[in-house]
Amino acid sequence: MEQLLTYLARALVDQPDQVGLRISEVDGARLLELKVAPEDVGKVIGRDGRTVNALRTLLNAAAQKSGQKVRLEILDDRRNTANGQPAGAPDSPR
């Protein structure tokens, strides 16, 4: 399953050498955290999240076949701004 995800992610991005995968167990499910170069995040997510949803569908089908549960999260360093707030978050009151 992890090999499938890294193979697909490397095929989607411009910088395949920066694809990384962190695996952990959370709430009885395997959590896969995919990290790509900041300029490739949009390619992995896709328009309206279609690409990441397709990846999740494939992973869930593979996991279900082996009796597991899996979650996929895309790590996005671009969401951090200078003030420590996620992009689009309202500024804290002053």
DSSP file (Angstrom, degrees, kcal/mol; ACC not computed):
  #  RESIDUE AA STRUCTURE BP1 BP2  ACC     N-H-->O    O-->H-N    N-H-->O    O-->H-N    TCO  KAPPA ALPHA  PHI   PSI    X-CA   Y-CA   Z-CA
    1    1 A M     >        0   0    0      0, 0.0     4,-2.1     0, 0.0     5,-0.1   0.000 360.0 360.0 360.0 -45.5    0.0    0.0    0.0
    2    2 A E  H  >  +     0   0    0      1,-0.2     4,-2.4     2,-0.2     5,-0.2   0.885 360.0  51.6 -65.7 -38.0    2.8    2.4    0.9
    3    3 A Q  H  > S+     0   0    0      2,-0.2     4,-2.3     1,-0.2    -1,-0.2   0.884 108.0  52.5 -66.0 -38.0    4.7    1.5   -2.2
    4    4 A L  H  > S+     0   0    0      2,-0.2     4,-2.5     1,-0.2     5,-0.2   0.934 110.6  47.5 -61.2 -46.9    1.6    2.2   -4.3
    5    5 A L  H  X S+     0   0    0     -4,-2.1     4,-2.7     1,-0.2     5,-0.2   0.927 113.2  46.3 -64.0 -45.8    1.1    5.6   -2.8
    6    6 A T  H  X S+     0   0    0     -4,-2.4     4,-2.4     2,-0.2    -1,-0.2   0.889 112.5  51.7 -66.2 -36.8    4.8    6.6   -3.3
    7    7 A Y  H  X S+     0   0    0     -4,-2.3     4,-1.5    -5,-0.2    -2,-0.2   0.946 113.8  43.1 -61.7 -48.2    4.8    5.3   -6.8
    8    8 A L  H  X S+     0   0    0     -4,-2.5     4,-1.3     1,-0.2    -2,-0.2   0.909 114.1  50.6 -65.4 -42.5    1.7    7.3   -7.7
    9    9 A A  H  X S+     0   0    0     -4,-2.7     4,-1.6     1,-0.2     3,-0.4   0.915 109.4  50.5 -63.5 -42.8    2.8   10.5   -5.9
   10   10 A R  H  < S+     0   0    0     -4,-2.4    -1,-0.2     1,-0.2    -2,-0.2   0.831 108.9  52.9 -65.1 -30.9    6.2   10.4   -7.7
   11   11 A A  H  < S+     0   0    0     -4,-1.5    -1,-0.2    -5,-0.2    -2,-0.2   0.776 110.8  48.1 -73.0 -25.8    4.5   10.1  -11.0
   12   12 A L  H  < S+     0   0    0     -4,-1.3    -2,-0.2    -3,-0.4    -1,-0.2   0.796 102.1  69.9 -84.4 -30.2    2.3   13.1  -10.3
   13   13 A V  S  < S-     0   0    0     -4,-1.6    27,-0.1     1,-0.1     6,-0.0  -0.409  70.3-135.0 -97.2 164.6    4.9   15.6   -9.1
   14   14 A D  S    S+     0   0    0      1,-0.2     3,-0.1    -2,-0.1    -1,-0.1   0.719 103.8  45.8 -83.6 -24.9    7.7   17.6  -10.8
   15   15 A Q    >   +     0   0    0      1,-0.1     3,-1.8    22,-0.1    22,-0.3  -0.686  63.8 168.3-120.0  76.9   10.2   16.8   -8.0
   16   16 A P  G >  S+     0   0    0      0, 0.0     3,-1.4     0, 0.0    -1,-0.1   0.743  71.8  67.8 -64.4 -22.6    9.8   13.1   -7.2
   17   17 A D  G 3  S+     0   0    0      1,-0.3    -7,-0.0    -3,-0.1    -2,-0.0   0.672  95.6  57.2 -70.6 -14.2   13.0   13.0   -5.1
   18   18 A Q  G <  S+     0   0    0     -3,-1.8     2,-0.4    -8,-0.1    -1,-0.3   0.316  77.0 116.8 -98.6   8.6   11.2   15.2   -2.5
   19   19 A V    <   +     0   0    0     -3,-1.4     2,-0.3    17,-0.1    17,-0.2  -0.645  41.4 174.9 -76.9 127.8    8.3   12.8   -2.0
   20   20 A G  E     -A   35   0A   0     15,-2.9    15,-2.9    -2,-0.4     2,-0.4  -0.957  17.3-158.1-134.1 153.7    8.2   11.5    1.6
   21   21 A L  E     -A   34   0A   0     -2,-0.3     2,-0.4    13,-0.2    13,-0.2  -0.993   2.6-168.4-137.0 127.8    5.8    9.3    3.5
   22   22 A R  E     -A   33   0A   0     11,-2.3    11,-2.9    -2,-0.4     2,-0.4  -0.962  11.2-161.2-115.3 133.2    5.4    9.0    7.2
   23   23 A I  E     +A   32   0A   0     -2,-0.4     2,-0.3     9,-0.2     9,-0.2  -0.940  18.9 154.5-119.3 133.4    3.3    6.2    8.6
   24   24 A S  E     -A   31   0A   0      7,-2.0     7,-3.7    -2,-0.4     2,-0.5  -0.955  40.7-110.7-148.1 166.8    1.7    6.0   12.1
   25   25 A E  E     +A   30   0A   0     -2,-0.3     2,-0.4     5,-0.2     5,-0.2  -0.903  36.3 171.7-104.5 126.3   -1.2    4.3   13.8
   26   26 A V  E >   -A   29   0A   0      3,-2.9     3,-2.0    -2,-0.5    -2,-0.0  -0.984  66.7 -18.1-137.6 123.6   -4.1    6.5   14.9
   27   27 A D  T 3  S-     0   0    0     -2,-0.4     3,-0.1     1,-0.3    -1,-0.1   0.858 126.0 -51.9  52.0  43.1   -7.4    5.3   16.3
   28   28 A G  T 3  S+     0   0    0      1,-0.2     2,-0.3    40,-0.0    41,-0.3   0.554 120.9 100.0  75.1   7.4   -7.0    1.8   14.9
   29   29 A A  E <  S-A   26   0A   0     -3,-2.0    -3,-2.9    39,-0.1     2,-0.6  -0.893  78.0-111.8-122.9 154.9   -6.2    3.0   11.4
   30   30 A R  E     -Ab  25  70A   0     39,-2.7    41,-2.6    -2,-0.3     2,-0.6  -0.765  29.9-150.7 -85.5 123.2   -3.0    3.5    9.6
   31   31 A L  E     -Ab  24  71A   0     -7,-3.7    -7,-2.0    -2,-0.6     2,-0.6  -0.863   8.5-165.5 -98.6 120.1   -2.3    7.2    9.0
   32   32 A L  E     -Ab  23  72A   0     39,-3.2    41,-2.7    -2,-0.6     2,-0.7  -0.931   1.1-166.0-106.5 118.0   -0.2    7.9    5.8
   33   33 A E  E     -Ab  22  73A   0    -11,-2.9   -11,-2.3    -2,-0.6     2,-0.5  -0.916   7.4-158.5-108.8 112.6    1.1   11.4    5.7
   34   34 A L  E     -Ab  21  74A   0     39,-2.9    41,-2.9    -2,-0.7     2,-0.5  -0.779   6.8-169.2 -95.8 128.0    2.4   12.4    2.3
   35   35 A K  E     +Ab  20  75A   0    -15,-2.9   -15,-2.9    -2,-0.5     2,-0.3  -0.971  12.2 165.6-119.5 129.5    4.9   15.2    2.0
   36   36 A V        -     0   0    0     39,-0.6   -17,-0.1    -2,-0.5     5,-0.1  -0.811  48.7 -68.7-130.3 172.2    5.9   16.7   -1.4
   37   37 A A    >>  -     0   0    0    -22,-0.3     3,-2.2    -2,-0.3     4,-0.6  -0.330  51.1-113.7 -59.9 145.4    7.7   19.8   -2.5
   38   38 A P  G >4 S+     0   0    0      0, 0.0     3,-0.8     0, 0.0     4,-0.4   0.836 117.0  53.1 -53.7 -36.2    5.6   23.0   -1.7
   39   39 A E  G 34 S+     0   0    0      1,-0.2     4,-0.2     2,-0.1     3,-0.1   0.614 107.9  52.9 -76.6  -9.2    5.2   23.7   -5.4
   40   40 A D  G <> S+     0   0    0     -3,-2.2     4,-1.6     1,-0.1     3,-0.4   0.466  80.1  91.7-101.1  -3.9    3.8   20.2   -6.0
   41   41 A V  H <X S+     0   0    0     -3,-0.8     4,-2.3    -4,-0.6     5,-0.2   0.909  85.1  53.1 -58.9 -43.0    1.1   20.2   -3.3
   42   42 A G  H  > S+     0   0    0     -4,-0.4     4,-2.9     1,-0.2    -1,-0.2   0.833 105.8  54.1 -62.2 -33.0   -1.5   21.4   -5.8
   43   43 A K  H  4 S+     0   0    0     -3,-0.4    -1,-0.2     2,-0.2    -2,-0.2   0.863 110.7  45.4 -69.5 -35.7   -0.7   18.6   -8.2
   44   44 A V  H  < S+     0   0    0     -4,-1.6    -2,-0.2    -3,-0.2    -1,-0.2   0.853 118.3  42.5 -76.4 -35.0   -1.2   16.0   -5.5
   45   45 A I  H  < S-     0   0    0     -4,-2.3     7,-1.8    -5,-0.2     6,-0.7   0.918  97.3-165.7 -77.1 -44.2   -4.4   17.6   -4.3
   46   46 A G    ><  -     0   0    0     -4,-2.9     3,-1.9    -5,-0.2     2,-0.3   0.008  39.1 -34.1  81.0 169.0   -5.8   18.3   -7.8
   47   47 A R  G >  S-     0   0    0      1,-0.3     3,-1.7     2,-0.2     4,-0.1  -0.466 133.8  -7.6 -66.1 126.4   -8.7   20.6   -8.8
   48   48 A D  G 3  S-     0   0    0      1,-0.3    -1,-0.3    -2,-0.3    -2,-0.1   0.707 125.5 -69.2  56.9  23.1  -11.4   20.5   -6.1
   49   49 A G  G <> S+     0   0    0     -3,-1.9     4,-2.1    -7,-0.1    -1,-0.3   0.658  96.5 136.7  76.7  16.1   -9.4   17.7   -4.4
   50   50 A R  H <>  +     0   0    0     -3,-1.7     4,-2.1     2,-0.2    -4,-0.2   0.898  68.7  48.4 -65.6 -41.0  -10.2   15.2   -7.1
   51   51 A T  H  > S+     0   0    0     -6,-0.7     4,-2.3     2,-0.2    -5,-0.2   0.944 113.5  45.2 -67.3 -47.0   -6.7   13.7   -7.3
   52   52 A V  H  > S+     0   0    0     -7,-1.8     4,-2.3     1,-0.2    -1,-0.2   0.866 112.6  52.6 -66.3 -33.9   -6.3   13.3   -3.5
   53   53 A N  H  X S+     0   0    0     -4,-2.1     4,-2.1    -8,-0.4    -1,-0.2   0.876 108.5  50.2 -67.7 -36.1   -9.8   11.8   -3.4
   54   54 A A  H  X S+     0   0    0     -4,-2.1     4,-2.3     2,-0.2    -2,-0.2   0.906 110.6  50.0 -65.8 -41.2   -8.8    9.3   -6.1
   55   55 A L  H  X S+     0   0    0     -4,-2.3     4,-2.5     1,-0.2    -2,-0.2   0.914 110.5  50.0 -61.8 -42.4   -5.7    8.4   -4.2
   56   56 A R  H  X S+     0   0    0     -4,-2.3     4,-2.8     2,-0.2    -2,-0.2   0.893 109.1  52.1 -63.5 -39.8   -7.8    7.9   -1.0
   57   57 A T  H  X S+     0   0    0     -4,-2.1     4,-2.2     2,-0.2    -2,-0.2   0.930 111.1  46.6 -62.3 -45.8  -10.2    5.6   -2.9
   58   58 A L  H  X S+     0   0    0     -4,-2.3     4,-2.3     2,-0.2    -2,-0.2   0.923 114.5  47.2 -61.8 -44.5   -7.4    3.5   -4.3
   59   59 A L  H  X S+     0   0    0     -4,-2.5     4,-2.7     1,-0.2    -2,-0.2   0.900 111.2  50.8 -66.0 -40.4   -5.8    3.2   -0.8
   60   60 A N  H  X S+     0   0    0     -4,-2.8     4,-2.7     2,-0.2    -1,-0.2   0.889 110.2  50.1 -64.9 -38.0   -9.1    2.4    0.9
   61   61 A A  H  X S+     0   0    0     -4,-2.2     4,-1.7     2,-0.2    -2,-0.2   0.927 113.5  45.2 -64.7 -44.4   -9.8   -0.4   -1.7
   62   62 A A  H  X S+     0   0    0     -4,-2.3     4,-1.0     2,-0.2    -2,-0.2   0.891 115.3  47.9 -65.3 -39.4   -6.3   -1.9   -1.1
   63   63 A A  H  <>S+     0   0    0     -4,-2.7     5,-3.2     1,-0.2     3,-0.4   0.907 109.6  51.8 -68.6 -42.0   -6.7   -1.6    2.7
   64   64 A Q  H ><5S+     0   0    0     -4,-2.7     3,-1.2     1,-0.2    -1,-0.2   0.873 104.1  58.1 -63.1 -36.6  -10.1   -3.1    2.7
   65   65 A K  H 3<5S+     0   0    0     -4,-1.7    -1,-0.2     1,-0.3    -2,-0.2   0.841 112.3  40.3 -61.8 -33.6   -8.9   -6.1    0.7
   66   66 A S  T 3<5S-     0   0    0     -4,-1.0    -1,-0.3    -3,-0.4    -2,-0.2   0.291 120.3-107.8 -99.3   9.5   -6.3   -6.8    3.5
   67   67 A G  T < 5S+     0   0    0     -3,-1.2    -3,-0.2     1,-0.2     2,-0.2   0.778  78.3 121.8  75.0  27.2   -8.7   -6.0    6.3
   68   68 A Q      < -     0   0    0     -5,-3.2     2,-0.4    -8,-0.1    -1,-0.2  -0.690  56.0-132.4-115.6 169.1   -7.2   -2.7    7.3
   69   69 A K        -     0   0    0    -41,-0.3   -39,-2.7    -2,-0.2     2,-0.3  -0.961  26.4-174.3-118.7 143.2   -8.3    0.9    7.6
   70   70 A V  E     -b   30   0A   0     -2,-0.4     2,-0.4   -41,-0.2   -39,-0.2  -0.988  13.7-164.4-140.8 146.4   -6.2    3.7    6.2
   71   71 A R  E     -b   31   0A   0    -41,-2.6   -39,-3.2    -2,-0.3     2,-0.5  -0.987  10.1-153.6-127.8 140.7   -6.2    7.5    6.2
   72   72 A L  E     +b   32   0A   0     -2,-0.4     2,-0.4   -41,-0.2   -39,-0.2  -0.967  13.8 178.2-117.4 128.0   -4.3    9.8    3.8
   73   73 A E  E     -b   33   0A   0    -41,-2.7   -39,-2.9    -2,-0.5     2,-0.6  -0.978  21.1-141.6-124.9 140.6   -3.3   13.3    4.7
   74   74 A I  E     -b   34   0A   0     -2,-0.4     2,-0.4   -41,-0.2   -39,-0.2  -0.908  18.2-137.9-101.1 121.5   -1.2   15.6    2.6
   75   75 A L  E     -b   35   0A   0    -41,-2.9   -39,-0.6    -2,-0.6     2,-0.5  -0.671  20.4-168.6 -80.7 128.2    1.2   17.7    4.6
   76   76 A D    >   -     0   0    0     -2,-0.4     3,-1.0     1,-0.1     4,-0.1  -0.907  18.4-179.9-126.1 102.4    1.2   21.3    3.3
   77   77 A D  G >  S+     0   0    0     -2,-0.5     3,-1.3     1,-0.2    -1,-0.1   0.676  77.5  75.6 -72.3 -17.2    4.0   23.6    4.6
   78   78 A R  G 3  S+     0   0    0      1,-0.3    -1,-0.2   -40,-0.1     9,-0.0   0.719  79.4  72.0 -68.0 -19.5    2.6   26.5    2.5
   79   79 A R  G <  S+     0   0    0     -3,-1.0     8,-1.2     7,-0.1     2,-0.4   0.666  78.4  90.7 -73.2 -14.7   -0.3   26.9    5.0
   80   80 A N  B <   -C   86   0B   0     -3,-1.3     2,-0.2     6,-0.2     5,-0.0  -0.677  61.1-170.6 -82.2 131.1    2.1   28.4    7.6
   81   81 A T    >   -     0   0    0      4,-1.0     3,-1.6    -2,-0.4    -2,-0.0  -0.571  40.4 -90.9-112.6-179.8    2.4   32.2    7.3
   82   82 A A  T 3  S+     0   0    0      1,-0.3    -2,-0.0    -2,-0.2    -1,-0.0   0.826 124.7  50.8 -62.5 -32.9    4.8   34.7    9.0
   83   83 A N  T 3  S-     0   0    0      2,-0.2    -1,-0.3     1,-0.0    -3,-0.0   0.379 117.1-109.6 -90.1   7.0    2.4   35.2   11.9
   84   84 A G  S <  S+     0   0    0     -3,-1.6    -2,-0.1     1,-0.3    -1,-0.0   0.467  80.3 122.8  84.5   0.3    2.1   31.5   12.6
   85   85 A Q        -     0   0    0      4,-0.1    -4,-1.0     1,-0.1    -1,-0.3  -0.694  69.8-104.2 -93.4 146.9   -1.5   31.4   11.5
   86   86 A P  B >   -C   80   0B   0      0, 0.0     3,-2.1     0, 0.0    -6,-0.2  -0.365  51.8 -86.5 -62.3 150.9   -2.8   29.1    8.7
   87   87 A A  T 3  S+     0   0    0     -8,-1.2    -8,-0.0     1,-0.3    -7,-0.0  -0.363 117.0  21.1 -59.5 134.9   -3.4   30.9    5.4
   88   88 A G  T 3  S+     0   0    0      1,-0.3    -1,-0.3    -3,-0.1     3,-0.1   0.303  92.2 128.8  88.0  -9.0   -6.9   32.3    5.3
   89   89 A A    <   -     0   0    0     -3,-2.1    -1,-0.3     1,-0.1    -4,-0.1  -0.555  67.4-104.7 -78.5 143.6   -7.3   32.2    9.1
   90   90 A P        -     0   0    0      0, 0.0    -1,-0.1     0, 0.0     2,-0.0  -0.356  39.6-103.7 -65.7 146.9   -8.4   35.5   10.6
   91   91 A D        -     0   0    0      1,-0.1     3,-0.1    -6,-0.1     0, 0.0  -0.371  40.7-102.4 -67.2 149.7   -5.7   37.5   12.4
   92   92 A S        -     0   0    0      1,-0.1    -1,-0.1    -3,-0.1    -7,-0.0  -0.427  45.3 -94.0 -71.3 149.1   -5.8   37.3   16.2
   93   93 A P              0   0    0      0, 0.0    -1,-0.1     0, 0.0     0, 0.0  -0.321 360.0 360.0 -63.3 145.9   -7.3   40.3   17.9
   94   94 A R              0   0    0     -3,-0.1    -2,-0.0    -2,-0.0    -3,-0.0   0.409 360.0 360.0-108.2 360.0   -4.8   42.9   19.0
